[in-house]
Amino acid sequence: MKFTVLIPARLASTRLPNKPLADLGGKPMVVRVAERAALAGAQRVVVAADCEEIAQACAAHGIAAVLTRTDHASGSDRLAEACELLKLDGDDIVVNVQGDEPLIEPELISACAATLATHPDCVVATSAHAITELADFRNPNVVKVVLDKDQRALLFSRACIPWWRDGAQQGQAALPTPPAWRHIGIYAYRAGYLRTFPQLAISPLEQIESLEQLRVMWHGGKIAVNISAKAPHAGVDTPDDLLRVRRFFAG
């Protein structure tokens, strides 16, 4: 199975300025992400950069990069431009790996690509794992997904879904059975669909939940979901996250 990994990298960050270039054991974060992605068996790994600094940092470490516009509203918009620049065929599978996931498991990347390849009726694939902590089930920052029998997404939400009716009578003091699924923010697309995605109107559900994947479903696209046996490592969003990851590479 052939697939391309694209890594959107934007220099501006509210909480962590210059995050893609943050040093992790002697290499920029975005380079560490690309190196992990290369272990997934991708045909190629390319960083979609928004500035010369990121592109130059990638080149210095032998990582391919394309320079995209600075005014993209989202990472998927940036990847759509990257697909054009790379002249990817419409049926090519593209995996979007976030540039702040330096500890991402290569198996998660390849599994996401394989899930899309084996679901020809779907335009996107993503991943999820079982929620094992009640606090995560209740946390609106933890996105949940409900699946059909063939592991296609029925709905994504920040709410407690599926809502456990009998558990509610006990104050939701326990997790539902069968388990609820936590969405993992990795996506595989067919390149042709990814190029058209930014042109789709933003959906009301997407606006309410602030979840871009709901735009796909609102417009009739199907999303296949790979079930991961374990939770992924946390990404880097805050200075504390950066310290944690630096300790990992130092040790």
N, C-alpha and C positions, 0 to 999 in steps of 0.2 A: 504494500500500500504506500503510495506516494502522497506526501502532504508538505505544505510550507508553513513554517511558524513565522508570524509577524508580531513584532513587539512594539507597540506604540510608546513613544518616549517624549515627554514634554518637559522642558526645563523649568517652567514656572510651577510652583507649588505653594499653596497657602501656608501649610504647616511645616513643610520641609523644602526650602528653596534649593534649587539645583539637585533635587533628589536623584535623578538618573546617574549623576556623576559622583554621588556620595561614595567615598572610599570604603571598600570591604576587603580587608586583607590584601591591599595593594592593587586592587582592580575596581573600576567603577561598577556601581550596582547593575546598570543595564548590561554590562559585559558579563557579570555573574549570571544574570537571567538567561542571556543568550547561550552561555556555556551549558547551563542545565537543560535548555531546550534542545541543544545539539545531541544530547544523550538519549533523546526520545526517538531517534531514528528518522528525523525529518529530512526531506530531500534538501532543503535549505532553510536557514534561519536568517531573517532580515529584520533589522531595527528600523522602524518608521520614525525618523527623528524630525523635530521641529526647528532645529538650529544646527549650525556648523559645529558648535562645540561638542554636541553629542555624536555627530557623524565622525568627527576627527578622533574622539575618544574610542569609538568602535574600530575605526581603521587602525589605530595604534595597537589594537589587540587582535587584529585579523578577523573582525566581525563585520559582515556586510551590513550596509545601511543605505537607505534612500532618504533624501531630504524632502519633507512635505511642508505644506503651508502652515503658518503659525496661527491661523484664525479658525481652526476646526473646533466645532462645539463639543465633540466627543471623540473617544478613541476609535470607535467604529467608523466615523467620518474620515479620520486619518488613515485607517487601514484601507478604506475604499479607494482613496487616492493612491496608496501604495500598490494596490492591485493593478491600477492603470499604469503606474510607472514601471512595474515589473512585467506588464503584458501577460498576466496570468489568464489561462483559459477559463471559460465560464464554469466548467465542471471541476476545476482544480479545488482541492480541499485546503482551506486556510485555517490554522488554529491561532486564535488571538490569545497571546500570553501577556499578562500585564507586566510592565517594566519595573514594578516594585515587589516582585515575587522571586527573590534570589534563592529561596529554598524550595521552590516548586519541584515536585517529584516528576521525573521524566515519564514514568508510567502513566501518570494522570494525563499528560499531554497526548501520548500515543493512544490511550484508551478513548479520549474524546474524539480524536480523528477517526478511529475505527468505528465508533458509534455512528457517526454521520455516514461513513462509507457503507454501513450495513442497514441504513434506513433511507432508501432512495426517495421515499415520500416526504422526507423532512428537509428543511432548508438550513437548519441550525442544529447543533448538538451541544450539550453542556454536561455538567456533572453534579452529583449530590451525594451526601452520605447521611446515615441515620443520626438523628439527634438523640443524644444520651443524657443530656442535662436539662432539667426543667427550666433553669434560668435561660438557657439558649432558646427554648421553645417560646418563652414569654418575651424575649428580647426583640424589639422591632428592628434592630440593626442586623439581626440574623434573618436572612430571607429564606422562606420556606417554599417548597414546590410540592404539588399534588400530582400524582402520576396515574396514567391509565394502565391497563393490563400489559401493554407492550412497552412500557416505560417511556411513553411520550408525555410531555407536560400538559396538564389540564389547566393549571393556574400557578402563578408565582405571587407571593404576598409577604408583606412584613407582619401580617397578623398571624395568630395561632391557627394554622390550617394543617390538617383537617381539624375542625372544632369538635372536641370530644364532648358530646352532650352529657353522658353520664359522669364524666370527670368534672364537668362544670358544676354539677350538684354537690361535688366535694371541694369546690373552690379551686379546681384544676391543680390539685396537690400531687398529681402524678402524670407521667407522660402517656399519650395514647398508645394503644396496641391494635394493629401493627404500627410500627414507628412512623413518626413524622420525618420528613426529609429536609435537610439543610442544603440550600443551593450553594454550589461552589462556582465562583466567578471566572470560569474558563469557557471559551466558546470556540466551536469549529463551524465554519461557514463554507458553502460553495461560493467560489469567487464571484460568479455572476450575480448571485443574490446579494453578496456583500456590497457590490458596486451600486446596486439599486436601493439598498436599505436606507441610506440617508435621504433619499427622495420621498420616502413614505411619510405621510402626515403623522405627526405625533398623536398618540391615542389618548383619550381621557383617562384610561386606567394607568397608563404610563405617567401621566402628570400627577395623578393622585398618589400613587405608590412611589414615584421616582425610581422606576425600574424599566430600563430601556428594552429589555427582552419582551415586555408586554406589548410593544409595538408590533413585533413579529406576529404574535398570536392574534392581535386585534385585526390585522390585515389578512388573516387566514393561513399564515405559515405555521408549520408544525415543528416542534422542537423535541428531539430525542434526548434522553437523559441517561448517561452512564452512572451506574451506582458504584461508588468507591467504597472499599472496605474500611477506610480510615479517613479521618479528618486531615486536611492539608495543613502545612505549616502556615502560620499567619504571615501576611505581607507586611510591608513597611509603610505605615501611615503617619506615625508620630515620632518625635525624638526618642522616646523610650523604645519603640520598635527598632529604631536604627541601632541603639546601643545593644539590644538583644542579639541582633543579627551580626553585629561586629564581634561580639563575644564568641559567637558560633565560628566565624571564620578565623578568629585569633586562636581558638582552641583546637 
